[in-house]
Amino acid sequence: MSDFVFLFRTGSTQVEAAMGTPERAAQSMQKWLAWLRELEAAGHLKEAGQPLATTGRVVRGVDGVITDGPFAEAKDMVLGFMVIEARDLEAAVLLARGCPMAQNGCVEVRPVGAAPQASAEGAGR
């Protein structure tokens, strides 16, 4: 089994459609929680993650140019993430297809890579 990150992306119009009234927000949350329970019951949910604010900054380049973000050059926003465990990328994609957010936004599925191992000498620097 391998770890995968789900990045939840959508636009402001879709957020408004899903969360714009208390009733729609409650319906959206019910669908979201049901999907989370399914992942957890099947042993796929490793970390439920956290929602992300729609504000932030992007630091880029050797000069450290700062721009408003995190979506200054895109029309969608990353609203949150979670870590799941699946047999392979294809299995992770099938799990992502069940996400309620995939209906009006998208779920980006990314394998978690192994962190490079620091040498014992370089670790103390």
TANORVEN-V854546 format. One record per residue. N is the residue number from 1. PHI is phi in radians with two decimals (NA if undefined). Layout:
# TANORVEN-V854546
n=N phi=PHI
n=N phi=PHI
This chain:
# TANORVEN-V854546
n=1 phi=NA
n=2 phi=-2.16
n=3 phi=-1.68
n=4 phi=-2.39
n=5 phi=-1.80
n=6 phi=-1.75
n=7 phi=-1.82
n=8 phi=-1.68
n=9 phi=-2.07
n=10 phi=-2.86
n=11 phi=-1.87
n=12 phi=-1.10
n=13 phi=-1.11
n=14 phi=-1.21
n=15 phi=-1.09
n=16 phi=-1.06
n=17 phi=-1.12
n=18 phi=-1.48
n=19 phi=-2.18
n=20 phi=-1.16
n=21 phi=-2.24
n=22 phi=-1.01
n=23 phi=-1.17
n=24 phi=-1.16
n=25 phi=-1.10
n=26 phi=-1.13
n=27 phi=-1.11
n=28 phi=-1.09
n=29 phi=-1.16
n=30 phi=-1.08
n=31 phi=-1.12
n=32 phi=-1.07
n=33 phi=-1.15
n=34 phi=-1.10
n=35 phi=-1.13
n=36 phi=-1.05
n=37 phi=-1.10
n=38 phi=-1.08
n=39 phi=-1.07
n=40 phi=-1.15
n=41 phi=-1.09
n=42 phi=-1.50
n=43 phi=1.40
n=44 phi=-1.66
n=45 phi=-1.42
n=46 phi=-1.64
n=47 phi=-2.58
n=48 phi=-1.20
n=49 phi=1.27
n=50 phi=-2.50
n=51 phi=-1.24
n=52 phi=-1.96
n=53 phi=-1.16
n=54 phi=-1.52
n=55 phi=-1.96
n=56 phi=2.82
n=57 phi=-2.36
n=58 phi=-2.04
n=59 phi=-1.89
n=60 phi=-2.43
n=61 phi=1.40
n=62 phi=-1.16
n=63 phi=-1.49
n=64 phi=1.13
n=65 phi=-1.10
n=66 phi=-1.90
n=67 phi=-2.23
n=68 phi=-1.11
n=69 phi=-2.85
n=70 phi=-1.51
n=71 phi=-2.13
n=72 phi=-1.06
n=73 phi=-1.99
n=74 phi=-2.35
n=75 phi=-1.62
n=76 phi=-1.92
n=77 phi=-2.17
n=78 phi=-1.52
n=79 phi=-1.68
n=80 phi=3.07
n=81 phi=-2.66
n=82 phi=-2.68
n=83 phi=-1.99
n=84 phi=-2.15
n=85 phi=-2.09
n=86 phi=-2.56
n=87 phi=-1.03
n=88 phi=-2.83
n=89 phi=-1.05
n=90 phi=-1.09
n=91 phi=-1.16
n=92 phi=-1.12
n=93 phi=-1.10
n=94 phi=-1.08
n=95 phi=-1.14
n=96 phi=-1.14
n=97 phi=-1.07
n=98 phi=-1.42
n=99 phi=-1.22
n=100 phi=-1.01
n=101 phi=-1.19
n=102 phi=-1.14
n=103 phi=-1.23
n=104 phi=-2.16
n=105 phi=-2.32
n=106 phi=-2.65
n=107 phi=-2.07
n=108 phi=-1.54
n=109 phi=-1.89
n=110 phi=-2.28
n=111 phi=-1.12
n=112 phi=-1.50
n=113 phi=-1.45
n=114 phi=-1.28
n=115 phi=-1.25
n=116 phi=-1.11
n=117 phi=-1.47
n=118 phi=-1.43
n=119 phi=-1.24
n=120 phi=-1.05
n=121 phi=-1.19
n=122 phi=-1.39
n=123 phi=-1.18
n=124 phi=-1.55
n=125 phi=-1.41
